[in-house]
Amino acid sequence: MSITPIQRAAAAVGGQSALAKLLKCTPQTVQKWCATGRVPAERVLGIELFTGVSKEDLRPDLYK
């Protein structure tokens, strides 16, 4: 099983809880994104800003 872009993003900042803190959301929310591999469109740019994982990787359906 390969690592998803959101899992890579969480790992880049020290884990799901750390990413949740940066994004001012709950760890459960980030856990759901990691479990599904799907990030809401409104969160993509913040995740890119904090983690360096590109918006194209996070949501290739929106950014090409």
C-alpha positions, 0 to 999 in steps of 0.5 A, a space after each residue: 500500500 502506498 502512502 497518500 499525499 495527505 499522509 505525506 503531508 501529516 508526516 512532514 509536520 510530525 503527524 496527524 495531530 500536528 497537522 490538525 493544530 496547524 490547520 486549527 481543526 480536530 485530529 479526528 478530521 485529519 485522521 478521516 482525510 488520511 483514512 480516505 485519502 481525500 482532502 476538502 478543496 478549502 483545505 488544500 492551500 493551507 496544507 500546501 503552505 504548512 507542509 510543502 506537499 503540492 496542491 496538485 498532489 493533494 487534489 489532482 482533480 482540481 489542480 492540473 
